[in-house]
Amino acid sequence: MRILIAAAEVAPFARVGGLSDVAGALAKEIARAGHDVSVFLPRYASIDGTAFGLQPVAGLGPVGVPMGDREERASLFRAPMPGEPRVSVFFVGHEGYFGRPGIYTDPATGHGYPDEVERYAFFCRALLVFAEAMGLAPDVVHLNDHHTALAAAYLRGPNPHAGALSRAGVVFSIHNLGYQGWFDRDLLPRLGFSSELCSPGSPFEFSGRVNALKLGIEFADFVNTVSERYAIEISTTAEFGLGLEGVLADKASRGRLIGILNGVDTAVWDPATDPLIPAHYSVSDMRGKTACREALTKRCGLSVSSRAPVVGIVSRLADQKGLDLIREIADEMIGLDLALAVLGTGDRAYHEFLTGLAAKYRGRVSVDLRFDDELAHWIEAGSDMFLMPSRYEPCGLNQMYSLRYGTVPVVRETGGLADTVTDYDASKNTGTGFSFREYRADALLSALRRAVGTFREPDRWAGIVRRGMQLDLSWAASALRYARLYEDAAAARRKAEAGELRA
């Protein structure tokens, strides 16, 4: 099959969150399965064109991209995907929209760019124009999150895009329903739509405004999200559906909403070969794990005995990730005789809280408020436990990295965390981690107490580590499910086209 994948960020070129890792790894795995894969993302100023070998696409100069009553000029660049040159990666260039120092956020202010919807609408329109110009004719267009949702509206909405892409099936992936891309109806004409479309009963209207994510859901042939549990949560409850549960339930009732668990890119995340960690190890020889712990504690200035577990956190520092629970029990948590190594950025209130905690518990708490890929790998390899007490978690990748690295996850039982981590049962001596159900600080503290207590029973702890490391959470199985989803989406579009022709 011919697959076109569009995302706002794709590893290793542009990385902010888990979306980039998923888009990059999935593209490579689908190509290895024998499919033809093209990937589109914006050419941000932060992308090192020289290092990645970006070149203008031969024979295709700047083209005009219609945006309402005006036209913007876009350029297209191309580079091979590192580690899988069969994947063609295309970069949509526009100095005004993407020649900025940040991706989503202005580093000078710490706030998102105010024209976010317009710049990604331009990206959506431009990738369709360029794909047609190059004659890509994909069987499936795979869109990701609200940034690319408008491409579904351009393909399937009023005044649909004509040409080969109109015959492609559309798959829309929701990586995090918490980010929906709201905007006012007055912006619609600038994006090529009539403001009159934002009326009750229309896909373009949601609580008096326009919701880009809803458009992706409405106009896609199939919608998927990144774990089976999360697909159920968002389509059956208001708590997780965030207002879109009705639209998602309708999709689910027609068999058009599914959950496919993300995978681990084992070329990047494997303790036996990881070039970023101090020592290598495997389930059959764990000596390198001890060396990684020693190196991590030294690097982070942590002073702990062998009986005190090192707990790692690599996270966006926000309420969604359970930082409010951690703040509520911080003193009791450190009182369990553990050390804490934190890496991440996010809300300034949590920056201040964690900085204060590190000052209060010098030698027991380390905090690094930035993104550092190498340190992220060190924390996964050198920690004994990994903490993810998320309020909700569509899939989560770090708990899967942790399982592979013999770092026992302590998680809330939600979304992908519930799908990947089995709670330890002391009576049966089963499980791969420690989980809690209710989103409460005391429930988190109870799970941590169980984990710390079990850590001091070496034989039981070794069994938990071994079971986690033996799980197969690679992309291979997930990619097969995506391939079937692509086949279903292409078939659905062919069937719809046949019906339209008969009509």
C-alpha positions in Angstrom: 0.0 0.0 0.0 1.0 3.6 -0.4 0.7 5.5 2.9 1.0 9.2 3.5 1.6 10.2 7.1 1.2 13.8 8.3 2.2 15.0 11.8 3.2 18.3 13.4 6.3 16.6 14.8 8.3 13.6 13.7 11.4 12.1 15.4 14.2 12.7 15.0 13.6 15.9 13.1 11.2 17.7 15.4 10.5 16.4 18.9 8.3 17.9 21.6 6.2 14.9 22.9 5.3 11.3 22.3 3.6 12.1 19.0 7.1 12.6 17.4 8.3 9.2 18.6 5.2 7.4 17.4 5.1 9.1 14.0 8.8 8.4 13.3 8.8 4.8 14.6 5.5 3.8 12.9 6.6 5.1 9.5 9.8 3.0 9.7 8.0 -0.1 10.8 5.3 0.2 8.1 8.0 0.6 5.5 9.9 -2.5 6.8 6.6 -4.4 6.3 6.9 -3.7 2.6 4.6 -0.6 2.2 5.5 2.7 0.5 5.6 5.4 3.1 5.8 9.2 2.8 5.9 11.5 5.8 5.1 15.2 5.9 5.9 17.7 8.6 6.6 21.5 8.7 10.1 22.7 8.2 10.7 24.4 11.5 13.7 26.7 12.0 14.9 24.3 14.7 15.4 21.5 12.2 19.1 21.2 11.2 18.8 20.9 7.4 22.5 20.2 7.0 22.7 17.5 9.6 19.6 15.7 8.2 20.5 16.3 4.5 17.4 18.3 3.5 17.3 19.1 -0.2 14.7 21.0 -2.3 12.5 18.6 -4.1 13.9 18.5 -7.7 11.7 20.1 -10.3 9.2 21.5 -7.8 9.8 25.2 -7.0 7.7 27.2 -4.6 4.0 26.7 -5.2 0.9 28.7 -4.4 -1.3 27.4 -1.5 -4.9 28.8 -1.4 -5.8 30.2 2.0 -9.2 31.8 1.7 -9.1 34.8 -0.6 -5.3 34.9 -0.7 -2.5 32.7 -1.7 0.6 31.8 0.3 3.8 30.4 -1.3 5.3 27.2 0.1 8.5 25.3 -0.6 9.1 21.6 -0.2 12.2 19.8 1.0 13.1 16.1 1.2 15.3 13.9 3.4 15.7 10.2 4.1 14.5 8.9 7.4 17.5 8.0 9.5 17.6 4.3 10.1 15.1 3.6 7.3 16.0 5.3 4.0 13.0 3.7 2.3 10.8 6.3 4.1 10.7 9.6 2.2 10.3 12.6 4.6 9.0 15.9 3.2 9.2 19.2 4.9 6.8 22.1 4.1 8.6 25.4 4.3 7.1 28.8 4.9 9.2 31.4 6.6 6.3 33.3 8.1 4.6 30.3 9.7 7.5 28.0 10.5 10.7 30.0 10.5 10.3 30.7 14.3 12.5 29.6 17.2 9.8 27.3 18.7 7.6 24.6 17.4 4.3 25.1 19.3 5.5 27.6 21.9 7.4 30.9 21.7 10.5 30.5 23.9 10.5 34.2 24.6 7.0 34.2 26.2 6.5 30.5 27.2 3.1 30.7 25.4 1.7 29.0 22.3 1.8 31.0 19.1 -1.6 32.8 18.7 -1.9 31.8 15.0 -1.5 28.1 15.7 -4.7 27.0 13.9 -3.9 29.1 10.8 -0.3 27.9 10.5 -1.3 24.2 10.7 -4.2 24.8 8.3 -1.7 26.1 5.9 0.4 23.0 6.5 -2.6 20.8 5.8 -3.5 22.6 2.6 0.1 22.7 1.4 0.8 19.0 1.9 -2.3 18.1 -0.2 -1.1 20.5 -3.0 2.4 19.0 -2.9 1.3 15.4 -2.8 -0.8 16.0 -5.9 2.0 17.8 -7.7 4.3 14.9 -7.1 1.8 12.3 -8.1 1.9 10.4 -4.8 -1.7 9.0 -5.1 -1.7 7.4 -1.6 -4.2 4.6 -0.7 -4.4 6.1 2.8 -3.7 9.5 4.3 -2.9 9.1 8.0 -3.5 12.3 10.0 -2.4 12.8 13.6 -4.0 15.1 16.3 -5.7 18.4 15.8 -2.8 20.0 13.9 -3.5 17.9 10.8 -7.3 17.4 11.4 -8.2 20.2 8.9 -6.7 18.0 6.1 -9.6 15.7 6.6 -12.0 18.6 6.2 -10.2 19.8 3.0 -10.5 16.2 1.6 -14.0 15.3 2.7 -15.8 18.6 3.7 -17.6 21.2 1.5 -15.7 21.9 -1.7 -13.6 18.8 -1.3 -10.1 18.5 -2.6 -10.1 17.1 -6.2 -7.5 14.7 -7.6 -5.9 11.4 -6.6 -5.9 12.2 -2.9 -9.7 12.4 -2.9 -9.7 8.7 -3.5 -7.6 7.9 -0.5 -8.9 6.5 2.8 -8.5 8.8 5.8 -7.3 7.6 9.1 -7.2 10.0 12.0 -5.2 9.2 15.1 -5.9 10.9 18.5 -2.8 10.9 20.6 -4.3 13.1 23.3 -7.9 14.3 23.4 -6.9 17.1 25.8 -5.6 19.2 22.9 -8.5 20.0 20.5 -7.6 23.0 18.5 -10.5 25.3 19.3 -11.0 28.5 17.2 -13.7 31.1 16.5 -15.9 30.9 13.4 -14.6 34.2 12.1 -11.3 32.5 11.2 -13.0 30.0 8.9 -12.9 32.3 5.7 -9.1 32.7 6.2 -8.8 28.9 6.1 -11.0 28.5 2.9 -14.4 27.8 4.5 -17.5 29.8 4.9 -18.2 31.1 8.4 -21.8 29.9 7.9 -20.6 26.4 8.3 -20.4 26.9 12.0 -24.1 26.3 12.7 -25.9 23.8 14.9 -25.8 20.3 13.6 -22.8 20.9 11.4 -19.4 19.1 11.9 -17.9 22.6 12.0 -19.9 23.7 15.1 -19.1 22.7 18.7 -20.4 24.9 21.5 -20.6 27.9 19.3 -17.0 27.6 18.0 -15.0 25.3 15.7 -13.1 22.3 17.1 -10.4 21.1 14.8 -10.2 17.7 16.5 -13.9 17.2 16.0 -13.5 17.8 12.3 -10.8 15.1 12.1 -13.2 12.7 13.8 -16.2 13.6 11.7 -14.5 13.5 8.3 -12.1 10.5 8.7 -13.1 7.0 7.5 -11.6 5.5 10.6 -10.5 7.0 13.9 -8.0 5.4 16.2 -6.4 6.2 19.5 -3.2 4.9 21.1 -4.5 2.2 23.4 -7.6 0.0 23.7 -8.5 1.2 27.2 -8.3 4.9 26.1 -10.6 4.2 23.1 -13.2 2.9 25.5 -12.7 5.7 28.1 -13.1 8.6 25.6 -16.2 7.1 23.9 -18.1 6.1 27.1 -17.4 8.8 29.7 -17.6 12.5 30.0 -14.5 12.5 32.2 -12.2 11.3 29.4 -14.3 12.3 26.4 -14.0 16.0 27.2 -17.2 16.9 25.4 -16.5 14.7 22.3 -17.7 11.4 23.8 -20.9 11.6 21.8 -19.1 12.0 18.4 -16.7 9.3 19.4 -19.5 6.9 20.6 -21.2 7.3 17.2 -17.9 6.4 15.5 -17.5 3.4 17.8 -21.0 2.2 17.2 -20.2 1.9 13.5 -16.9 0.0 14.2 -14.9 3.1 13.1 -13.1 3.8 16.4 -10.4 1.4 17.5 -7.4 1.4 19.9 -4.0 0.4 18.8 -1.3 0.4 21.5 1.9 2.3 20.6 5.1 0.4 20.5 8.7 0.8 21.5 11.3 1.7 18.9 13.8 -1.0 19.8 16.5 0.5 17.6 16.5 3.5 20.0 15.3 1.9 23.3 17.2 -1.3 24.1 19.5 -1.5 27.2 21.6 -4.1 25.4 22.6 -1.7 22.6 21.6 1.8 23.8 24.6 4.1 22.9 23.5 6.8 25.3 23.7 4.8 28.6 26.8 4.2 30.7 26.7 0.4 30.5 24.7 -2.2 28.6 22.7 -5.1 30.1 20.0 -7.6 29.4 17.5 -9.8 31.3 20.2 -12.5 31.3 23.0 -10.3 32.6 21.9 -7.3 34.8 25.3 -6.2 36.0 25.2 -3.2 33.7 22.0 -2.0 35.4 23.9 -1.6 38.7 26.5 0.4 36.8 23.9 2.6 35.3 22.3 3.3 38.7 25.7 4.3 40.1 26.4 6.6 37.2 23.0 8.2 37.4 23.2 8.9 41.2 26.7 10.4 40.7 25.5 12.6 37.8 22.5 13.8 39.7 24.2 14.3 43.0 22.1 11.7 44.8 23.4 10.0 47.9 21.5 6.8 48.7 22.1 3.3 50.1 21.5 0.2 48.0 18.3 -0.4 50.0 16.8 2.9 48.9 15.3 2.8 45.4 16.0 5.5 42.9 12.7 6.7 41.4 12.7 8.4 38.0 10.4 10.8 36.4 10.7 12.0 32.7 7.6 14.0 32.0 5.8 17.1 30.9 5.3 18.8 34.2 1.5 19.3 34.2 -1.6 18.3 36.1 -2.4 15.7 33.5 0.8 13.8 34.5 -0.2 13.7 38.2 2.2 16.4 39.4 -0.6 17.7 41.7 -0.7 14.3 43.5 3.1 14.3 43.8 3.1 17.8 45.3 0.4 16.7 47.8 2.5 13.8 49.2 6.0 15.0 48.5 7.3 14.9 52.0 5.7 11.5 52.8 7.1 10.1 49.5 10.7 11.2 50.3 10.1 9.8 53.9 9.7 6.3 52.4 13.5 6.4 52.0 13.8 6.8 48.3 15.7 9.1 45.9 14.0 11.1 43.1 15.5 12.0 39.7 13.2 14.3 37.7 13.6 15.5 34.1 11.1 17.7 32.2 9.5 21.0 31.6 6.0 22.4 31.9 4.0 24.6 34.2 6.0 27.2 36.1 4.2 26.3 39.3 5.6 22.8 39.1 9.0 24.2 38.2 9.0 26.2 41.4 7.6 23.3 43.5 10.3 20.8 42.2 13.1 23.3 42.6 12.1 23.9 46.2 11.8 20.2 46.8 15.4 19.6 45.5 16.7 22.4 47.7 14.9 21.0 50.8 16.1 17.4 50.1 19.5 18.0 48.7 21.1 14.7 47.9 17.7 13.0 47.8 16.0 14.9 45.0 17.5 15.9 41.7 15.5 18.2 39.2 16.6 19.1 35.7 14.1 21.5 34.1 14.8 21.0 30.4 14.7 18.4 27.6 17.8 16.2 27.5 17.6 13.0 25.5 20.7 11.5 26.9 19.6 12.1 30.5 16.2 10.6 29.7 17.9 7.4 28.7 20.1 7.5 31.8 17.1 7.9 34.1 15.3 4.9 32.4 18.4 2.8 32.7 19.6 3.9 36.1 16.4 4.1 38.1 14.9 1.3 40.0 11.3 2.6 39.6 9.6 4.9 37.2 6.7 7.1 38.4 3.7 7.9 36.1 0.6 8.8 38.3 -1.3 10.3 35.3 -4.8 11.7 35.6 -5.3 10.3 32.1 -2.8 8.7 29.7 -3.8 7.9 26.1 -0.9 5.4 25.8 2.3 6.5 27.5 5.7 5.5 26.2 7.9 5.9 29.2 6.3 3.0 31.1 7.0 0.8 28.2 10.6 2.0 28.0 10.8 1.3 31.8 9.6 -2.2 31.4 12.2 -2.9 28.8 14.9 -1.4 30.9 14.1 -3.3 34.1 12.8 -0.2 35.8 9.6 -1.1 37.5 6.7 1.3 36.7 4.4 2.8 39.4 1.4 4.1 37.5 -2.3 5.0 37.7 -4.6 2.4 36.2 -5.8 4.4 33.2 -5.5 4.3 29.4 -2.3 2.8 28.1 -0.8 2.5 31.5 -3.6 0.0 32.4 -3.0 -1.8 29.1 0.7 -2.3 29.6 1.4 -2.6 33.4 0.0 -5.4 35.5 -0.3 -4.7 39.2 2.0 -6.8 41.4 0.1 -9.5 43.4 2.2 -10.6 46.3 0.1 -13.7 47.0 0.5 -15.0 43.5 3.9 -13.4 42.9 2.7 -12.0 39.5 2.7 -8.6 37.9 5.1 -6.2 36.2 4.6 -3.1 38.2 2.5 -1.3 40.8 -0.7 0.6 40.0 -3.6 2.4 41.8 -7.1 3.1 40.5 -8.5 6.2 42.2 -6.9 9.5 41.3 -6.0 10.4 44.9 -2.7 11.3 46.6 -3.2 8.7 49.3 -3.7 6.0 46.6 -0.5 7.0 45.0 1.3 6.9 48.3 0.0 3.4 49.1 1.2 2.1 45.7 4.7 3.6 46.4 4.8 2.0 49.9 4.0 -1.4 48.3 6.7 -0.8 45.7 9.4 0.3 48.2 8.6 -2.6 50.5 8.9 -5.1 47.7 12.1 -3.5 46.5 13.6 -4.6 49.8 12.8 -8.3 48.9 15.4 -8.9 46.2 14.0 -12.2 44.9 10.5 -10.9 44.5 11.8 -7.6 42.9 14.0 -9.6 40.5 10.9 -11.5 39.3 9.0 -8.3 38.6 11.9 -6.9 36.7 12.4 -10.1 34.7 8.7 -10.3 33.7 8.7 -6.7 32.5 11.8 -7.1 30.5 10.5 -10.2 28.8 7.3 -8.5 27.4 7.3 -7.8 23.7 6.2 -4.2 23.4 7.9 -3.5 20.1 6.3 -1.8 17.1 6.1 -5.1 15.2 2.7 -6.2 16.5 1.2 -2.7 16.5 2.4 -2.1 12.9 0.5 -5.1 11.8 -2.7 -3.7 13.3 -2.1 -0.4 11.6 -1.6 -2.1 8.3 -5.0 -3.8 8.7 -6.5 -0.4 9.7 -5.1 1.1 6.5 -6.6 -1.7 4.4 -10.0 -1.2 6.1 -9.8 2.6 5.5 -8.9 2.1 1.8 -11.7 -0.4 1.4 -14.2 1.9 3.1 -13.3 4.7 0.7 -13.6 2.5 -2.3 -17.1 1.4 -1.1 -18.1 5.0 -0.5 -16.9 6.0 -4.0 -18.8 3.1 -5.6 -22.0 4.3 -3.7 -21.4 7.9 -4.9 -21.0 6.8 -8.5 -24.2 4.7 -8.4 -26.0 7.7 -6.9 
